Amino acid sequence: MKVSREQARENRRTVVSVAGRLFRERGFDGIGLSDLMKAAGLTHGGFYKQFKSKDDLIVEASAQALEESAGRWSRIIRGASLNPLAGLIRFYLSKAHRDRPGEGCVFAALAPDVARHDALLKKAFEAGMEKHLLLFDGLLSDAPDEATRNQSITMVSAMVGALVLSRAVENKALSQRILKTVADDLIARANAATSNTAYLQ
């Protein structure tokens, strides 16, 4: 039975969405195409009607997940008008985020895998990183400059590293301590760096 163009587009969207979740949960090499297509409710044979290769899917799924992540950060910022930076940090360095890698940060879940892939995937991650850093730049300063960007890089890197380490330890008390300690420190540093310290209380 021939699949309509609209159904083919919907199938592609489904595969990309499911792949983004499963790659974050298991890594790029942690799931094969058969299991991925099964999770999407489609046949393995249909994969190559939609994508040239698994690497092609990896780039598209990663780019979409990064776009969705930036959108999620923007919504959190808009929803915490009195303390947007603190709200974003607390959300990111939370137990809920730690325990749902498939729905969470692409950088924390996949950066080591990306480092072993080709330039096309790295460029997609660079573009995603730029969008996330721009959000931080805007929270830290009304007129971001190079010093602002350096601070944004430091804060995002600390957040990603803390989330990775919190997932890597078995001791839940230590895991939670990593999250809380880094969140508290980043918020304190941001308070110290801004003239309106009440902004982040």
N, C-alpha and C positions, 0 to 999 in steps of 0.2 A: 504494500500500500504506500503510495507516494505521500510524502510529508509536505504540507503547504509551506510557503516561505515564512509565514508568520509563526507557524509551529516550529520550524527550523530555528528561527531567531530565538524563540522562547526556550527551546532545548539548549541552545548555546548559552543563553543567560543562566539557565539552571546549572549547567556544567561548570561555568566560570564561578558562580557563587558557591557551589558545593566544593569545588577545588580550593577556593580561597580559605574555606573553613578547615578542610582536611589537611591542607598543606601546613597551616598554622598548628594543627594538633599533632601531626606526625612527621613534618618535614617533607621536602620535595621527594626524597628517595624512600620515604616511609609508607607510601601507598602506590600501588600499581594502577594502570589504566583500567583494568577489569573491575577492581574494587571501587575505583572512583566513579566509573560509569554506572555501576550497580547502585551506589549511594545516590546518584542523581536520578535513578529510576529509568535508565536508558541502557541500550545494549552496547557492548564493547565495539561491535562493528560500526556503530554510528559515529565513533570518535573521529575517524579520519575524514568524514564528510564535513566536519566542523573545524578541525584544526590540522595544521601541517604535522605537528609533533607534540610530544609532551612539553618540550621546552617552550613551544609557542603558547601553550595553555598556561604554563608557569608564569610567563611574562604578563599575559592578559589578566590572569587571576590576581597576581600580585599588585598590578597597577590599579585594579578595581578595589581591592582590599585597602590599599593605601588611600585612595580617594574617599572611600567610606570612612576610614579612620579620621581623616582630616575633617570630614563633615561632622563626625561625632564630637570631635574636640570643639568645633565651632558651636555646636548646639549646647555643650556643657558651658562654654564661656558665656553664651547669651543667656543661659538659664541661671547664672550665678552673677547677677549684675553688680552686687556689692563687693564680691571677692572672687572674681573670675579665675585669677591665677591660682590662688589657694584651692579653689574648687576643682580645677583641672588636675592639680597635683594630687589632691586627696583621692579623686576618682581613679587616676592612673595607678597610684600606689595603694591599692585597696585589695582586700581579700577576694572580693568578687571578681576583680579583673585578673588577679593571679590565678584563680581557679577555673577560668574559662578561656584558655588560650585560643581555642578555635574562633572565638568572637572578639579576641583582643588585639593587642598591638602587633602589627606585622613585623616591626623592627625587632622586638624582643623574641618573637617566635622564629624568625627566618634569617636574620642578618648573617649568622655563621654559614648558612647554606648559600646565601647570595654571594658571599665572598669567594665561593668555589665555582660560581657560574660565570657566564660570559658577559661581555660589555653591555649587551642589550638589556639584560635584567638589572645590571648595576645602574644603568641610566634611568630605568623606571624607578628604582629605589631612591636615586638622587633627586628625581623630580618630586617624589613623595616626601622626602626629607625636607626639601625646600619649602613645601606648603606647610608642614608642621612647624618649621623654624619661623616662618613668617607670622604664624599665629602667636608664638612666644614673643617675637620682636614687638608686636603690637601691644601685648600685655605689659611688657617691661618699660616701654617708652612711647610717648606721643610722637617722637622724632627719632626713630631707630637709626643707629649708626654702627660702625664696625665694632665698637665696644659692646653695644647691645647684642649684636649677632654673636659675639664671643660668649656672652653670658647665656644666650639662648642655647648655643651648642653645649655648653657645660651642663645646663639644667636638663636638657633632653637626654644627653648621654648618661647623666646620673640616674635619671628615671628609668631608662631602658636597662641599664646595668643592674639596678636594684631589683627590677621585676624579674630579670633573668636569674639572679642569685636566689631570690625568694622562691622560685620554682625549683631550684636545683638542690635544695636542702630538704632532708626528711623531717627535721625537727620543726614543728609548726610554730612553736614559740619563737625560735630564731628567725624563721621566715617572716613572721609578723613584725618582729623587731626590726628587721632590715627595711621593710616597707615604711614603718612609722618613723624610724630614725632618719632615713633619707628625706621623707616628706617634711618632717619638722625642720630639718637643716635647710632644705631648699627654700621653704617659706620664710625662715628667719633671714637667710641671705637676701632674698628678694625684698623683704622689709627694710633691710639695712641699705639696700641700693636705691631705694626710691624715696623721694622727698615726702610723699603722702603715705606714711607708714600705716595709717588707719585703713588704707585701701585693702590691705591683706590680712587684717586681724580676724 
